[in-house]
């Protein structure tokens, strides 16, 4: 920001009064000029004169001219000291304003997030909040999709935004785990500002903005917003998973209770419970013991419940595993072998998929 000597003297009456007192001493004739050579204070000296620059940092603000070198040097030093103090006040004011904006953003965004549950709504709100504090042309929020291993678009401010930038570029941004300002790949006149939605070492996605220019303050504010959005997205995903799991368990429980009233299903469950600890026990084994073909067995079970034979065997094994985890000190591998899994790693992956936690975490949960 350019420093104007004329404006400074007009605003700061105390400085102008001080300079006038120096002038009234009539030690010599001197004047102050701006960088363009325009007179802003005093009376130009005669032909024989000394000139001293007035600088603020690396910026040239003007010069002092006098027939007396001591007077010119003194006035220039006085002006530089005063202008430096004013510049420091401006910087402090700018930093205070930025801090206020950041604090206000945190509280405002947190309050709105507390009433938002779905990941799509959180993504839309993140873009809206970014637009309140950062000037950008278009933007989008992406989330890492664990099943596909790709960046999934959750929200965008411009329906054409996802078409403007190569998907590979988006993928790179989401995977980076960083917050940066970089040149837009398809438009030299545009910049990309992005922040990763990150929790610890986990990258959930990214907020990506495109515009003419961005500042370091914009980057800091977006990073703050991104941290809050990441926490909200994580909570939303956990809530959705827990709700889906609860509904699934409740539905299966009801259908199982109805099925157990059927004599055939009672026999089927007895066979599964007696044989599932054997890793070789399979749907073919179950069908053979019930004197049916696999297709007949599947149709029979399908008429009574939403479960498949594979799911029934799996659920009985998992139920036994949970009981052993709760009531014994057996290791996870020992539990896996006892309930019919010959691969502890597969058992753990299956347990995590069904229970949203590892066997060890489930064991440590309070009952």
C-alpha positions as CSV (number, residue, x, y, z in Angstrom):
1,X,0.0,0.0,0.0
2,X,1.5,3.3,-1.1
3,X,2.3,5.9,1.6
4,X,1.0,9.4,0.8
5,X,2.8,12.2,2.5
6,X,0.1,14.7,1.6
7,X,-2.7,12.6,3.1
8,X,-0.6,11.7,6.1
9,X,0.0,15.4,6.9
10,X,-3.7,16.2,6.3
11,X,-4.9,13.5,8.6
12,X,-2.3,13.8,11.4
13,X,-2.7,17.3,12.8
14,X,-0.1,16.5,15.6
15,X,2.6,15.8,13.0
16,X,1.7,18.9,11.0
17,X,1.8,21.0,14.1
18,X,5.2,19.6,15.0
19,X,6.6,20.4,11.6
20,X,5.2,23.9,11.8
21,X,7.0,24.4,15.2
22,X,10.2,23.4,13.5
23,X,9.5,25.7,10.6
24,X,8.8,28.6,13.0
25,X,12.3,28.2,14.5
26,X,13.6,29.6,11.1
27,X,16.8,27.6,11.4
28,X,16.8,27.3,7.6
29,X,14.4,27.2,4.6
30,X,13.2,23.7,3.9
31,X,10.3,21.8,2.3
32,X,8.7,18.4,1.9
33,X,7.9,16.9,-1.5
34,X,6.1,13.7,-2.5
35,X,7.5,11.1,-4.9
36,X,6.2,13.1,-7.9
37,X,8.0,16.2,-6.7
38,X,4.9,18.1,-5.6
39,X,5.2,20.4,-2.6
40,X,3.3,19.1,0.4
41,X,4.8,21.3,3.2
42,X,7.1,24.2,3.7
43,X,8.8,26.6,1.4
44,X,11.2,25.6,-1.3
45,X,14.8,26.6,-0.5
46,X,17.0,28.5,-2.9
47,X,19.3,27.1,-5.6
48,X,21.9,25.7,-3.1
49,X,20.1,22.9,-1.3
50,X,20.5,19.4,0.2
51,X,18.0,16.6,-0.4
52,X,17.2,13.6,1.8
53,X,14.8,10.8,0.9
54,X,11.9,9.7,3.1
55,X,11.4,6.0,3.1
56,X,9.0,3.5,4.7
57,X,10.6,0.1,4.5
58,X,11.6,-0.3,0.9
59,X,9.0,2.3,-0.3
60,X,10.0,5.8,-1.3
61,X,7.4,8.2,0.2
62,X,9.0,11.5,-0.7
63,X,12.0,13.8,0.1
64,X,13.1,16.7,2.2
65,X,14.9,19.6,0.7
66,X,16.8,22.3,2.6
67,X,19.8,24.7,2.3
68,X,20.9,23.2,5.7
69,X,21.9,19.5,5.6
70,X,21.3,19.1,9.3
71,X,17.8,20.4,9.0
72,X,17.0,18.2,6.0
73,X,18.4,15.1,7.7
74,X,16.5,15.8,10.9
75,X,13.1,16.4,9.2
76,X,13.6,13.3,7.0
77,X,14.4,11.1,10.1
78,X,11.4,12.6,11.9
79,X,9.0,11.8,9.0
80,X,10.4,8.3,8.6
81,X,10.0,7.5,12.3
82,X,6.4,8.8,12.3
83,X,5.4,7.0,9.1
84,X,7.0,3.7,10.3
85,X,4.8,3.9,13.5
86,X,1.8,4.6,11.4
87,X,2.6,1.7,9.1
88,X,3.0,-0.7,12.1
89,X,-0.4,0.5,13.4
90,X,-2.0,-0.3,10.0
91,X,-0.4,-3.8,10.0
92,X,-1.6,-4.5,13.5
93,X,-5.1,-3.3,12.6
94,X,-5.1,-5.6,9.5
95,X,-4.0,-8.6,11.6
96,X,-6.6,-7.8,14.3
97,X,-9.3,-7.6,11.6
98,X,-8.2,-10.9,10.1
99,X,-8.2,-12.6,13.5
100,X,-11.7,-11.2,14.2
101,X,-12.9,-12.6,10.8
102,X,-11.4,-16.0,11.6
103,X,-12.9,-16.2,15.1
104,X,-16.3,-15.1,13.7
105,X,-16.0,-17.7,11.0
106,X,-15.3,-20.4,13.5
107,X,-18.3,-19.6,15.7
108,X,-20.7,-19.0,12.9
109,X,-19.7,-22.1,10.9
110,X,-19.8,-24.3,14.0
111,X,-23.3,-23.1,14.9
112,X,-24.6,-23.9,11.4
113,X,-22.8,-27.3,11.2
114,X,-24.4,-28.4,14.5
115,X,-27.8,-28.3,12.7
116,X,-26.5,-30.1,9.6
117,X,-26.3,-33.9,9.3
118,X,-25.9,-35.1,5.7
119,X,-22.5,-34.9,3.9
120,X,-24.1,-33.1,0.9
121,X,-25.6,-30.4,3.2
122,X,-22.2,-30.0,5.0
123,X,-20.5,-29.6,1.6
124,X,-23.0,-27.0,0.4
125,X,-22.7,-25.1,3.6
126,X,-18.9,-25.1,3.4
127,X,-19.1,-23.5,-0.1
128,X,-21.6,-20.9,1.1
129,X,-19.4,-19.9,4.1
130,X,-16.3,-19.7,1.9
131,X,-18.2,-17.3,-0.3
132,X,-18.9,-15.0,2.6
133,X,-15.2,-14.4,3.3
134,X,-13.3,-15.2,0.1
135,X,-13.9,-13.8,-3.3
136,X,-13.9,-16.7,-5.9
137,X,-15.6,-17.4,-9.3
138,X,-16.5,-21.1,-8.7
139,X,-15.8,-23.9,-6.3
140,X,-16.5,-27.4,-5.3
141,X,-16.3,-29.9,-2.4
142,X,-15.0,-33.4,-3.0
143,X,-14.9,-36.3,-0.7
144,X,-12.7,-39.4,-0.9
145,X,-14.9,-42.5,-1.6
146,X,-13.4,-45.5,0.2
147,X,-15.1,-48.1,-2.0
148,X,-14.2,-46.7,-5.4
149,X,-10.9,-45.1,-4.4
150,X,-11.9,-41.9,-6.2
151,X,-12.8,-38.3,-5.4
152,X,-16.6,-37.9,-5.3
153,X,-18.3,-34.6,-6.0
154,X,-20.5,-33.5,-3.1
155,X,-21.3,-29.9,-4.0
156,X,-20.3,-27.2,-6.5
157,X,-21.1,-23.5,-6.9
158,X,-21.1,-23.7,-10.7
159,X,-22.6,-26.7,-12.6
160,X,-19.7,-26.4,-15.1
161,X,-17.0,-26.3,-12.5
162,X,-16.3,-30.1,-12.5
163,X,-15.9,-29.9,-16.3
164,X,-13.4,-27.1,-16.2
165,X,-10.6,-29.0,-14.5
166,X,-9.3,-32.5,-15.4
167,X,-10.6,-35.1,-12.9
168,X,-7.0,-36.4,-12.5
169,X,-6.1,-32.9,-11.2
170,X,-8.9,-33.0,-8.7
171,X,-7.8,-36.5,-7.6
172,X,-4.2,-35.2,-7.0
173,X,-5.5,-32.3,-4.9
174,X,-7.7,-34.5,-2.8
175,X,-4.9,-37.0,-2.2
176,X,-2.3,-34.3,-1.4
177,X,-3.4,-33.6,2.1
178,X,-2.3,-30.0,1.6
179,X,-3.6,-26.4,1.5
180,X,-2.2,-24.3,-1.3
181,X,-2.6,-21.6,-3.9
182,X,-1.6,-22.7,-7.4
183,X,-2.1,-21.7,-11.0
184,X,-5.2,-23.1,-12.7
185,X,-4.2,-25.8,-15.1
186,X,-6.5,-24.7,-17.9
187,X,-6.6,-20.9,-17.5
188,X,-3.4,-18.9,-16.9
189,X,-5.4,-15.9,-15.7
190,X,-7.0,-17.9,-12.9
191,X,-5.8,-19.3,-9.6
192,X,-6.8,-22.4,-7.6
193,X,-7.1,-22.2,-3.8
194,X,-7.7,-25.5,-2.1
195,X,-7.6,-27.1,1.3
196,X,-7.7,-30.7,2.2
197,X,-10.4,-32.0,4.5
198,X,-8.1,-33.7,6.8
199,X,-8.3,-35.4,10.2
200,X,-4.9,-36.4,11.5
201,X,-3.3,-38.5,8.8
202,X,-6.6,-39.2,7.1
203,X,-7.7,-37.1,4.1
204,X,-11.5,-37.1,3.7
205,X,-11.6,-34.8,0.6
206,X,-11.0,-31.2,-0.4
207,X,-12.6,-27.8,-0.8
208,X,-11.4,-26.3,-4.2
209,X,-12.0,-22.7,-5.2
210,X,-11.0,-21.0,-8.5
211,X,-10.7,-17.2,-8.9
212,X,-8.6,-14.3,-10.3
213,X,-6.4,-14.1,-7.2
214,X,-6.1,-15.3,-3.6
215,X,-4.1,-14.2,-0.6
216,X,-2.3,-15.9,2.3
217,X,-5.1,-14.7,4.5
218,X,-7.7,-16.5,2.2
219,X,-5.6,-19.7,2.4
220,X,-5.6,-19.5,6.2
221,X,-9.3,-18.9,6.5
222,X,-10.2,-21.7,4.1
223,X,-7.9,-24.1,6.0
224,X,-9.8,-23.2,9.2
225,X,-13.1,-23.8,7.5
226,X,-11.8,-27.0,6.0
227,X,-10.8,-28.4,9.4
228,X,-14.3,-27.8,10.8
229,X,-15.9,-29.2,7.7
230,X,-13.7,-32.4,7.9
231,X,-14.8,-33.0,11.5
232,X,-18.5,-32.5,10.6
233,X,-18.2,-34.8,7.6
234,X,-16.6,-37.5,9.7
235,X,-19.4,-37.3,12.3
236,X,-22.0,-37.3,9.5
237,X,-20.5,-40.5,8.0
238,X,-20.4,-42.2,11.3
239,X,-24.0,-41.2,12.1
240,X,-25.2,-42.5,8.7
241,X,-23.3,-45.8,9.1
242,X,-24.6,-46.2,12.7
243,X,-28.1,-45.5,11.6
244,X,-27.9,-47.9,8.6
245,X,-26.4,-50.6,10.8
246,X,-29.1,-50.2,13.4
247,X,-31.9,-50.4,10.8
248,X,-30.2,-53.4,9.2
249,X,-29.9,-55.2,12.5
250,X,-33.4,-54.4,13.5
251,X,-34.8,-55.6,10.1
252,X,-32.8,-58.8,10.3
253,X,-33.8,-59.4,13.9
254,X,-37.5,-59.1,13.0
255,X,-37.3,-61.3,10.0
256,X,-35.3,-63.9,11.9
257,X,-37.8,-64.0,14.7
258,X,-40.6,-64.6,12.2
259,X,-38.5,-67.3,10.5
260,X,-37.7,-69.1,13.7
261,X,-41.3,-69.9,14.1
262,X,-41.1,-72.1,11.1
263,X,-39.9,-75.7,11.8
264,X,-37.7,-75.9,8.8
265,X,-35.9,-72.7,9.7
266,X,-35.4,-74.0,13.3
267,X,-33.8,-77.1,11.9
268,X,-31.6,-75.0,9.6
269,X,-30.3,-72.8,12.5
270,X,-29.6,-75.9,14.6
271,X,-27.5,-77.3,11.7
272,X,-25.6,-74.0,11.2
273,X,-24.9,-73.6,15.0
274,X,-23.6,-77.1,15.3
275,X,-21.3,-77.0,12.3
276,X,-20.2,-73.4,11.7
277,X,-17.1,-73.7,13.9
278,X,-15.6,-76.0,11.2
279,X,-13.9,-73.8,8.5
280,X,-15.0,-76.3,5.9
281,X,-18.7,-75.8,6.7
282,X,-20.3,-74.1,3.7
283,X,-23.6,-73.5,2.0
284,X,-23.2,-76.8,0.2
285,X,-22.6,-78.6,3.5
286,X,-25.8,-77.0,4.9
287,X,-27.9,-77.9,1.9
288,X,-26.6,-81.5,2.0
289,X,-27.5,-81.9,5.7
290,X,-31.0,-80.5,5.0
291,X,-31.4,-82.9,2.0
292,X,-31.8,-80.1,-0.5
293,X,-29.9,-78.7,-3.4
294,X,-28.2,-75.3,-3.0
295,X,-30.8,-73.6,-5.3
296,X,-33.7,-75.2,-3.4
297,X,-32.2,-74.1,-0.1
298,X,-31.8,-70.5,-1.3
299,X,-35.4,-70.3,-2.5
300,X,-36.7,-71.8,0.7
301,X,-34.8,-69.3,2.9
302,X,-35.6,-66.4,0.5
303,X,-39.3,-67.0,1.0
304,X,-38.9,-66.6,4.8
305,X,-36.3,-63.9,5.3
306,X,-34.1,-61.4,3.5
307,X,-31.0,-63.3,4.5
308,X,-29.1,-65.6,2.2
309,X,-27.5,-68.9,3.4
310,X,-24.1,-67.3,3.3
311,X,-25.3,-64.4,5.4
312,X,-26.8,-66.8,8.0
313,X,-23.6,-68.8,8.4
314,X,-21.6,-65.5,8.6
315,X,-23.9,-63.9,11.1
316,X,-23.9,-67.0,13.4
317,X,-20.1,-67.0,13.3
318,X,-19.9,-63.3,14.0
319,X,-22.4,-63.7,16.9
320,X,-20.2,-66.4,18.4
321,X,-17.1,-64.3,17.9
322,X,-18.7,-61.4,19.7
323,X,-19.6,-63.7,22.6
324,X,-16.0,-65.0,22.9
325,X,-14.6,-61.5,22.7
326,X,-16.9,-60.4,25.5
327,X,-16.4,-63.4,27.8
328,X,-12.8,-64.6,27.2
329,X,-9.3,-63.4,26.9
330,X,-8.7,-65.2,23.6
331,X,-6.7,-63.3,21.0
332,X,-8.5,-62.0,17.9
333,X,-6.8,-64.8,15.8
334,X,-7.9,-67.5,18.3
335,X,-11.4,-66.2,18.2
336,X,-11.4,-66.3,14.4
337,X,-10.2,-69.9,14.3
338,X,-12.8,-71.0,17.0
339,X,-15.8,-69.7,15.1
340,X,-14.8,-71.2,11.7
341,X,-12.6,-68.5,10.0
342,X,-9.3,-69.9,8.8
343,X,-8.0,-66.4,7.9
344,X,-7.9,-64.0,10.9
345,X,-7.3,-61.0,8.5
346,X,-10.4,-61.8,6.6
347,X,-12.3,-62.2,9.9
348,X,-11.1,-58.7,11.0
349,X,-12.1,-57.1,7.7
350,X,-15.5,-58.7,7.8
351,X,-16.0,-57.6,11.4
352,X,-15.1,-54.0,10.6
353,X,-17.5,-54.0,7.6
354,X,-20.4,-55.3,9.8
355,X,-19.6,-53.5,13.1
356,X,-17.7,-50.4,12.0
357,X,-14.9,-51.2,14.4
358,X,-12.2,-53.8,14.8
359,X,-12.7,-56.9,17.1
360,X,-10.3,-55.3,19.6
361,X,-12.2,-52.0,19.6
362,X,-15.5,-53.8,20.0
363,X,-14.1,-55.8,23.0
364,X,-13.0,-52.6,24.7
365,X,-16.3,-50.8,24.3
366,X,-18.3,-50.3,27.5
367,X,-21.4,-52.5,27.8
